[in-house]
Amino acid sequence: MTAITACARSPRPLVADLLSLRVGRVEPLGPRGQTSAIRKQPVAGRIALTRLGLAGDEQADRRHHGGPDKALHHYPCEHYAAWRREMPERAALCEPGAFGENLSTLGLTEATVCVGDVFTLGEAIVQVSQARQPCWKLNVRFGVGDMARRVQESGRTGWYCRVLTEGGVGPGDRLALIERPHPDWPLARVLNALCRDCLNRDELTALARIDALAAGWRALAAKRLATGEVEDWTRRLDTPV
């Protein structure tokens, strides 16, 4: 990977303060009592960050959440203003933590963060592995039947990071970009290729070759190239009846 000192195509270093650091326990969610750890609470002091995530953070569905490529969920705080405008009836909920994020910052979005970006975070080093694929539990969390689809269509998904170097982290730490191996692949472009221009062979071919992209997403791009079809999103986005 190539070391860099600035945001790609920008003269200023890409640095963001950590506004909130959060962990959550598995608990019932919604009227049907489905389990989830989406209600993450802020931590007050420093905690350990390992290759599987923050100490004390849990996942209810380990098949689709957690694991080395999804050790941390990062959601931009600035997106909440847009959600409050679009859903004034849910304004009280549209605050940091609503999307089950571990990290909340100002200054980093899907437009400015690239797949494979490497950041220092406290004593740890983390790498952006993929954007988030929203699922139906967001529908239950917000009490909005199509919330997961809204998130996907808006591109305001947030993203996941893997942990390259374990260490202690805490509120007030900063994320500072130190490497950018794929400056031409902001997450907004990745999301466009996988969620909008879904069968663009040039984009899919390039995605399948990005070693920093989570293996599941590389496999997804390769499968679309092989079949010429887009997978069914219904089970992921629509709340089970």
Secondary structure, 3 states (H helix, E strand, C coil): CCECCCCCCCCCCCEEEEEEEEECCCEEECCCCEEECCCCEECCCCEEEECCEECCCCCCCCCCCCCHHHCEEEEECCHHHHHHHHCHHHCCCCCCCCCCCCEEECCCCCCCCECCCEEEECCEEEEEEEECCCCCHHHHHHCCCCHHHHHHHHCCCCEEEEEEECEEECCCCEEEEEECCCCCCEHHHHHHHHHCCCCCHHHHHHHHCCCCCCHHHHHHHHHHHHHCCCCCCHHHHCCCC
